[in-house]
Amino acid sequence: MNFNNYNQYSYVVYYSPDPMDRIIIDYYNEEWNVTSKPNHIHQRYEKEGKETVFTGNPETDIYLLLELL
């Protein structure tokens, strides 16, 4: 997990050394056409950003992340 004092966030889970064997949840790139914009998730082995319930609030996101794992 990455947090800073500017309300920026990303959650990254790496499963193996394969570059696409990961899950990334973030808000950095607004190019994805999702209703949760700018928040989005990159599923394992997928480059595209998809809609997510994550909001960048660690008080609620940590429980969602635990469910995901």
C-alpha positions as CSV (number, residue, x, y, z in Angstrom):
1,M,0.0,0.0,0.0
2,N,1.2,3.5,-0.7
3,F,-0.2,6.6,1.0
4,N,1.0,10.1,1.2
5,N,-0.1,13.5,2.5
6,Y,-1.8,14.4,-0.8
7,N,-4.7,11.9,-0.6
8,Q,-3.0,9.8,-3.3
9,Y,-3.1,6.1,-3.1
10,S,-2.4,2.8,-4.7
11,Y,-2.8,-0.8,-3.5
12,V,-0.7,-3.3,-5.3
13,V,-0.6,-7.1,-4.8
14,Y,2.1,-9.1,-6.6
15,Y,1.6,-12.8,-7.0
16,S,4.7,-13.7,-8.9
17,P,7.6,-12.1,-10.9
18,D,5.4,-12.1,-14.0
19,P,4.7,-8.4,-14.6
20,M,1.0,-9.0,-15.2
21,D,0.5,-11.3,-12.3
22,R,-0.6,-8.5,-10.0
23,I,-3.7,-6.5,-8.9
24,I,-3.4,-2.7,-8.9
25,I,-6.1,-0.5,-7.3
26,D,-5.5,3.2,-7.8
27,Y,-6.8,6.5,-9.1
28,Y,-3.8,7.8,-11.0
29,N,-5.0,7.4,-14.6
30,E,-8.3,8.9,-15.6
31,E,-8.4,7.3,-19.1
32,W,-10.5,4.4,-18.0
33,N,-14.2,4.8,-18.8
34,V,-15.7,3.6,-15.5
35,T,-18.4,5.0,-13.2
36,S,-16.0,4.9,-10.2
37,K,-13.6,7.3,-12.0
38,P,-10.9,8.1,-11.2
39,N,-10.8,5.1,-8.9
40,H,-10.2,1.8,-10.8
41,I,-8.8,-1.7,-10.5
42,H,-6.4,-3.6,-12.8
43,Q,-7.2,-7.3,-12.4
44,R,-4.6,-10.0,-12.7
45,Y,-3.3,-10.4,-16.2
46,E,-5.4,-7.4,-17.5
47,K,-4.0,-4.0,-18.5
48,E,-7.4,-2.2,-18.6
49,G,-8.8,-0.4,-15.6
50,K,-12.2,-1.5,-14.4
51,E,-14.8,-0.2,-12.1
52,T,-14.1,-0.6,-8.4
53,V,-15.7,-0.1,-5.0
54,F,-12.3,1.2,-3.6
55,T,-12.3,4.9,-2.7
56,G,-8.8,5.6,-1.4
57,N,-10.1,5.8,2.2
58,P,-7.9,3.3,4.1
59,E,-10.4,3.1,6.9
60,T,-12.9,1.3,4.6
61,D,-10.6,0.1,1.8
62,I,-8.5,-2.1,4.1
63,Y,-11.5,-4.4,4.7
64,L,-12.2,-4.5,1.0
65,L,-8.6,-5.4,0.3
66,L,-8.7,-8.2,2.9
67,E,-11.8,-9.6,1.2
68,L,-10.1,-9.5,-2.2
69,L,-7.1,-11.4,-0.9
